[in-house]
């Protein structure tokens, strides 16, 4: 292909970080103008003039830095080669008394009680913003971006696990996975997870999220496998990659639940063919976080000295 080509690194427009959080411009600012500029030059059969695309500035929430392509290429290549020295660090879900408000800790658990909640598809956990492809906000239904999530933390079907206030800035950049040991009374159900940045005033802003449907826990390409009620399974829940610096004094938090509606279709918990159910069933979900079944969040921690060298 001999036509001029150009790559642009930037935030997708379907996940705009609100500029009101910590100041700055929206993460997708400038994207439409770059698209228009490309279109004009292509139609005029002109050469594409070099311009500097944006790259993430995780140290400045809500901001993107502008730099020459060589800088972006160096960072991407460095990450691929492992030169960023990313440390994939397990943060264990801890709740010694089995309560739904627990902690995230780098220390593995000992003997702890499991945590139980009820997921009722008649009353799914409501979506409060997040990553999706809606072109505009629909008041009272769905909103894009990062919004304070505390309204959901009083729900009995939302488990909350947080670190203590961080002693130093902590950069998380890359893929994120929750390894969850869980059982359900249903033949099929969902498990959801949301990563949040908790500010010193208590506001908890969502960064990224993920979901697994139990019948597809092993593969979405192979025939589905229903659950044996009461049996403990290990789930691998992938969250969308993110880049964020949790400032000193902030906390890292996750919400674990079984719904995020209407962003994701609610699971009726019946195990019947998808999209064919008029029946809804409640499911009792049990999350295990002990020494034998250490549920944990794997975070890509970037040491500050490594991040500064590649930048």
Order of alpha helices (4+ residues) and beta strands (2+ residues): alpha-beta-beta-alpha-beta-beta-beta-beta-beta-beta-beta-beta-beta-beta-beta-alpha
